[in-house]
Amino acid sequence: MDEQAVREQARALCDALVAGDIGRATGDFSYELRRNLGEVLSLLPLPAIEATVDSVEHGGSGFNVVLRLVGESEEVLVQTRWKDRDGRPTVVEASHLSRTERTVLGGEEGPGDDDESTTE
């Protein structure tokens, strides 16, 4: 497993999130992450309108990959940890780094936040 392979898999994960294909997006998740999928998905602004690989860094026995995910009302940085599992890059950890609210064009911003969330 090298940096290029990890970057390609992370990019495919991003593409799947933007396409709304959660099954494909989580295909590279470890068994443990899939078992706790609700917790992992709660880190992500879904539906995502944009997703990019912000950075890929080798560390220890794996790679740390920061994903920048943009939803309708927020932008989130999520750090994922990738390790070799059965000869392919696999996400073994995901953690929240930052969350920034986005200004919605054409809408009025009020003093509170409307805190709408949808879980399907």
MIDOSE-1310 file (N, C-alpha, C; in nm, 2 decimals, decimal comma, always signed):
residues 120
mdeq	+0,09/-0,12/+0,00/+0,00/+0,00/+0,00/+0,09/+0,12/+0,00; +0,07/+0,21/-0,10/+0,15/+0,33/-0,11/+0,06/+0,45/-0,11; +0,12/+0,57/-0,10/+0,04/+0,70/-0,09/-0,06/+0,71/-0,21; -0,01/+0,68/-0,33/-0,10/+0,69/-0,45/-0,22/+0,60/-0,44
avre	-0,21/+0,48/-0,39/-0,32/+0,39/-0,38/-0,42/+0,44/-0,27; -0,37/+0,50/-0,16/-0,45/+0,55/-0,06/-0,53/+0,67/-0,11; -0,45/+0,76/-0,18/-0,51/+0,88/-0,24/-0,63/+0,85/-0,33; -0,61/+0,75/-0,42/-0,71/+0,71/-0,52/-0,83/+0,65/-0,45
qara	-0,81/+0,57/-0,34/-0,93/+0,52/-0,27/-1,00/+0,63/-0,19; -0,93/+0,72/-0,14/-0,99/+0,83/-0,07/-1,07/+0,92/-0,16; -1,02/+0,94/-0,28/-1,09/+1,02/-0,39/-1,22/+0,94/-0,43; -1,21/+0,81/-0,44/-1,33/+0,73/-0,47/-1,43/+0,74/-0,36
lcda	-1,39/+0,75/-0,24/-1,48/+0,76/-0,13/-1,55/+0,90/-0,14; -1,47/+1,00/-0,17/-1,53/+1,14/-0,18/-1,63/+1,14/-0,30; -1,59/+1,08/-0,41/-1,69/+1,08/-0,53/-1,82/+1,01/-0,49; -1,81/+0,90/-0,41/-1,93/+0,83/-0,38/-2,01/+0,91/-0,28
lvag	-1,95/+0,98/-0,19/-2,03/+1,07/-0,10/-2,11/+1,18/-0,17; -2,04/+1,24/-0,27/-2,11/+1,34/-0,35/-2,22/+1,28/-0,43; -2,20/+1,16/-0,48/-2,30/+1,09/-0,56/-2,42/+1,04/-0,47; -2,40/+1,04/-0,34/-2,50/+0,99/-0,25/-2,50/+0,84/-0,23
digr	-2,40/+0,78/-0,28/-2,39/+0,63/-0,27/-2,31/+0,59/-0,14; -2,39/+0,58/-0,03/-2,33/+0,55/+0,10/-2,27/+0,41/+0,09; -2,33/+0,31/+0,03/-2,28/+0,18/+0,02/-2,14/+0,17/-0,04; -2,13/+0,25/-0,15/-1,99/+0,25/-0,22/-1,89/+0,33/-0,13
atgd	-1,94/+0,44/-0,07/-1,85/+0,52/+0,01/-1,80/+0,44/+0,13; -1,87/+0,35/+0,19/-1,83/+0,28/+0,30/-1,77/+0,14/+0,27; -1,76/+0,11/+0,14/-1,70/-0,01/+0,10/-1,56/-0,03/+0,14; -1,48/+0,07/+0,16/-1,34/+0,06/+0,21/-1,33/+0,08/+0,36
fsye	-1,44/+0,08/+0,43/-1,44/+0,09/+0,58/-1,41/-0,05/+0,64; -1,34/-0,05/+0,75/-1,31/-0,18/+0,82/-1,44/-0,23/+0,88; -1,44/-0,36/+0,91/-1,55/-0,43/+0,97/-1,60/-0,35/+1,10; -1,51/-0,30/+1,18/-1,54/-0,23/+1,30/-1,61/-0,10/+1,27
lrrn	-1,57/-0,03/+1,17/-1,63/+0,10/+1,13/-1,77/+0,07/+1,07; -1,79/-0,03/+0,99/-1,92/-0,06/+0,94/-2,01/-0,10/+1,05; -1,96/-0,17/+1,15/-2,05/-0,21/+1,26/-2,10/-0,09/+1,34; -2,03/+0,02/+1,34/-2,07/+0,15/+1,40/-2,09/+0,26/+1,30
lgev	-2,16/+0,22/+1,19/-2,17/+0,31/+1,08/-2,24/+0,44/+1,11; -2,34/+0,43/+1,20/-2,42/+0,55/+1,24/-2,33/+0,66/+1,30; -2,24/+0,62/+1,38/-2,14/+0,71/+1,45/-2,05/+0,78/+1,34; -2,01/+0,70/+1,25/-1,92/+0,75/+1,14/-1,99/+0,85/+1,05
lsll	-2,11/+0,81/+1,01/-2,19/+0,89/+0,92/-2,23/+1,02/+0,99; -2,25/+1,02/+1,12/-2,28/+1,15/+1,19/-2,17/+1,25/+1,18; -2,05/+1,21/+1,15/-1,94/+1,31/+1,13/-1,95/+1,39/+1,00; -2,03/+1,33/+0,90/-2,03/+1,38/+0,76/-2,15/+1,47/+0,74
plpa	-2,13/+1,58/+0,66/-2,25/+1,66/+0,62/-2,31/+1,60/+0,50; -2,42/+1,53/+0,53/-2,49/+1,46/+0,42/-2,62/+1,53/+0,39; -2,66/+1,55/+0,27/-2,59/+1,52/+0,15/-2,47/+1,61/+0,13; -2,36/+1,55/+0,08/-2,24/+1,63/+0,05/-2,25/+1,69/-0,09
ieat	-2,22/+1,81/-0,11/-2,22/+1,87/-0,24/-2,08/+1,89/-0,30; -1,98/+1,87/-0,21/-1,84/+1,87/-0,26/-1,76/+1,79/-0,16; -1,66/+1,71/-0,20/-1,58/+1,64/-0,12/-1,44/+1,63/-0,18; -1,34/+1,66/-0,11/-1,20/+1,66/-0,16/-1,10/+1,59/-0,06
vdsv	-1,00/+1,54/-0,11/-0,89/+1,49/-0,03/-0,80/+1,61/+0,00; -0,80/+1,65/+0,12/-0,72/+1,77/+0,16/-0,57/+1,74/+0,18; -0,54/+1,62/+0,24/-0,40/+1,59/+0,26/-0,39/+1,44/+0,28; -0,27/+1,38/+0,25/-0,24/+1,24/+0,27/-0,10/+1,24/+0,33
ehgg	-0,08/+1,18/+0,45/+0,05/+1,18/+0,52/+0,07/+1,04/+0,57; +0,19/+0,99/+0,55/+0,23/+0,86/+0,60/+0,26/+0,88/+0,75; +0,21/+0,79/+0,83/+0,24/+0,79/+0,97/+0,23/+0,65/+1,03; +0,33/+0,61/+1,10/+0,33/+0,48/+1,16/+0,31/+0,37/+1,05
sgfn	+0,21/+0,28/+1,08/+0,19/+0,17/+0,99/+0,08/+0,20/+0,89; +0,04/+0,32/+0,88/-0,07/+0,36/+0,78/-0,06/+0,50/+0,73; -0,17/+0,55/+0,69/-0,18/+0,69/+0,63/-0,29/+0,76/+0,70; -0,26/+0,89/+0,73/-0,37/+0,98/+0,78/-0,41/+1,07/+0,66
vvlr	-0,54/+1,06/+0,63/-0,60/+1,13/+0,52/-0,71/+1,23/+0,57; -0,69/+1,36/+0,54/-0,79/+1,46/+0,58/-0,88/+1,48/+0,46; -1,01/+1,46/+0,49/-1,12/+1,49/+0,38/-1,19/+1,62/+0,42; -1,21/+1,70/+0,31/-1,29/+1,82/+0,33/-1,42/+1,79/+0,26
lvge	-1,53/+1,80/+0,35/-1,66/+1,77/+0,30/-1,75/+1,89/+0,31; -1,82/+1,93/+0,21/-1,90/+2,04/+0,21/-2,05/+2,00/+0,19; -2,13/+2,04/+0,28/-2,28/+2,02/+0,28/-2,34/+2,15/+0,25; -2,48/+2,15/+0,25/-2,55/+2,27/+0,22/-2,53/+2,38/+0,32
seev	-2,51/+2,34/+0,45/-2,50/+2,44/+0,55/-2,37/+2,44/+0,63; -2,28/+2,35/+0,60/-2,15/+2,34/+0,67/-2,04/+2,27/+0,59; -1,92/+2,31/+0,64/-1,80/+2,24/+0,58/-1,73/+2,17/+0,70; -1,69/+2,05/+0,67/-1,63/+1,97/+0,78/-1,50/+1,91/+0,73
lvqt	-1,40/+1,90/+0,82/-1,28/+1,83/+0,80/-1,28/+1,71/+0,88; -1,26/+1,59/+0,82/-1,26/+1,46/+0,89/-1,13/+1,40/+0,86; -1,06/+1,35/+0,97/-0,94/+1,28/+0,95/-0,97/+1,13/+0,95; -0,92/+1,06/+0,85/-0,94/+0,92/+0,84/-0,80/+0,85/+0,85
rwkd	-0,80/+0,74/+0,91/-0,67/+0,66/+0,92/-0,69/+0,54/+0,83; -0,60/+0,52/+0,74/-0,60/+0,41/+0,64/-0,49/+0,31/+0,67; -0,52/+0,18/+0,67/-0,42/+0,07/+0,69/-0,45/-0,03/+0,58; -0,34/-0,11/+0,56/-0,35/-0,22/+0,46/-0,43/-0,34/+0,53
rdgr	-0,54/-0,38/+0,47/-0,62/-0,49/+0,52/-0,64/-0,58/+0,39; -0,59/-0,70/+0,40/-0,61/-0,79/+0,29/-0,56/-0,74/+0,16; -0,45/-0,66/+0,16/-0,39/-0,61/+0,04/-0,45/-0,49/-0,02; -0,54/-0,42/+0,05/-0,60/-0,30/+0,00/-0,61/-0,19/+0,11
ptvv	-0,61/-0,07/+0,07/-0,63/+0,04/+0,17/-0,77/+0,04/+0,23; -0,77/+0,04/+0,36/-0,90/+0,03/+0,43/-0,90/+0,14/+0,54; -1,02/+0,21/+0,55/-1,04/+0,31/+0,66/-1,06/+0,24/+0,79; -0,97/+0,26/+0,89/-0,99/+0,19/+1,02/-1,03/+0,29/+1,13
eash	-1,02/+0,42/+1,10/-1,06/+0,52/+1,20/-1,11/+0,65/+1,13; -1,20/+0,72/+1,19/-1,24/+0,85/+1,14/-1,27/+0,94/+1,26; -1,22/+1,06/+1,25/-1,25/+1,15/+1,36/-1,27/+1,29/+1,30; -1,35/+1,37/+1,38/-1,39/+1,50/+1,34/-1,28/+1,60/+1,37
lsrt	-1,23/+1,68/+1,28/-1,13/+1,78/+1,30/-1,19/+1,92/+1,32; -1,28/+1,96/+1,23/-1,34/+2,09/+1,24/-1,48/+2,10/+1,17; -1,56/+2,19/+1,21/-1,69/+2,21/+1,14/-1,71/+2,36/+1,13; -1,74/+2,41/+1,01/-1,76/+2,55/+0,99/-1,90/+2,57/+0,92
ertv	-1,98/+2,66/+0,98/-2,11/+2,68/+0,91/-2,09/+2,76/+0,79; -2,17/+2,74/+0,69/-2,16/+2,81/+0,56/-2,28/+2,90/+0,55; -2,25/+3,02/+0,49/-2,36/+3,11/+0,46/-2,43/+3,06/+0,33; -2,56/+3,05/+0,34/-2,64/+3,01/+0,23/-2,68/+3,13/+0,15
lgge	-2,64/+3,13/+0,02/-2,67/+3,24/-0,06/-2,82/+3,25/-0,09; -2,87/+3,38/-0,08/-3,01/+3,40/-0,11/-3,10/+3,38/+0,01; -3,04/+3,33/+0,12/-3,12/+3,31/+0,24/-3,08/+3,41/+0,35; -3,17/+3,43/+0,44/-3,14/+3,53/+0,55/-3,09/+3,45/+0,66
egpg	-2,98/+3,51/+0,72/-2,92/+3,45/+0,84/-2,98/+3,51/+0,96; -3,03/+3,43/+1,05/-3,09/+3,48/+1,17/-2,99/+3,47/+1,29; -3,03/+3,52/+1,41/-2,94/+3,51/+1,52/-2,91/+3,37/+1,57; -3,00/+3,28/+1,55/-2,98/+3,14/+1,60/-2,94/+3,05/+1,49
ddde	-2,91/+2,93/+1,52/-2,89/+2,84/+1,41/-3,01/+2,74/+1,40; -3,05/+2,70/+1,28/-3,17/+2,63/+1,27/-3,15/+2,48/+1,30; -3,03/+2,43/+1,31/-3,00/+2,30/+1,36/-3,09/+2,19/+1,30; -3,12/+2,19/+1,18/-3,19/+2,09/+1,11/-3,10/+1,97/+1,08
stte	-3,15/+1,85/+1,11/-3,07/+1,74/+1,07/-3,16/+1,63/+1,02; -3,12/+1,55/+0,93/-3,20/+1,44/+0,88/-3,12/+1,31/+0,88; -3,18/+1,21/+0,93/-3,11/+1,08/+0,94/-3,20/+0,98/+0,86; -3,14/+0,92/+0,77/-3,21/+0,82/+0,69/-3,14/+0,69/+0,69
